[in-house]
């Protein structure tokens, strides 16, 4: 029964990944709440990545996770360079970002 439960690794950045996966699979419209979440996580993560002391109670946990990934993985930073919102993410960029996330999180496609 424990084997059927999602691992901690698979739960990390799950909503951020979901938005990218939908774009990667050709979905043209992302639900507005998911879009807002993606944008918030991205902006907060960049702020934390630049200044880890910027942590505050309003920071989303996924932003902290993404900030850590941005500090460790140069490829992920490069893949997200120039992306200011989910509207800037093309199918090719979504695929590139997914591939550059931590290997344990990256898409199996």
N, C-alpha and C positions, 0 to 999 in steps of 0.2 A: 504494500500500500504506500509506503514511503517513496518507493521508486516512481510512482505515478505523480507525485507532487513536483511542481516546477522548482528547479534549483534557484538559489539566490542569484546566480549568474544570469539565468534566463529572465529573471524579473527585473534586473537592472535596466534602466532606461526604456522600459517596455512601451510607454506611450510615445516617447520620442521616436523610437524605432518603428512603431506602428505607423506613424505619419509618413516616415521615409519609405516603409514597405508598401504602403498604399500608392505612393507616387511611383515607386519603382515598378509596380505592377500595372501602371497605366491609368490609375484612378485619377480623373481630372478634377473632381471636387472632393475636398477633405472637409469633414464636419467642422463647423465653426469652433466648437469647444476644443477640438483637437488641434486646430490651427493656432488658436490663442495659447494653448498649453505649449505647443512647439516653440512659438515665438518667445514666450516668457522664459522657458527653460534655456533657450539659446542665448538670450540677452543676459540673463542672470549668470549663466555659466561663463560667458565671456568676461563679465565683470569680476567674478570670483577667480577666474584663471589669471587675470591681470593683477588682481589684488586679493589674495586669500583672506585678508583682514576685513574685507567687505561683507563677510558673513553676517546675517541678521535673521531674526525669527521669521521674516517673510519670505526667505529664500526657499524655493521648492527643493525637496530632496533630490529629484532627478537633475536639477541644476548643479548641485554639489557633485553628483556622480559624473556628469558631463564635464564639469570643470576639471576634475581629476583626470579624465580621459584626454582632455585637450592639453593638459600639462605634460602628459606622458607620450602621447602619440602625435608626432609631427605630421604624419599623413592625414590624420583626422583634422588637425588645425588647417592644413592646406586645403582639404576637401571642403571645409566650411568657410574658407576665406571668401569674402565678397557676398556671403549669404546673410541678409539682414532680416528676412522673414521667410515663412514657408512658401510664399509666392515666388521667391527667387530660386526655388529648388526644382530643377528639371529632373526628368527620369534618369539621365546620366549622372547627375550630381547625387541624387538619392542613392543610386547604386554604389557610387564611389564612397560616399559617407558610410554606408552600411559595411562595405568591405574594409574600411579603415577603423571601424570600432574595434574594441578589444577582441581578439580572436575568439574568445569564448562567447561573445555576444553576436558576432557577425553572422549575416544571413548565410544559410547553407545552399542557397541557389547558385 
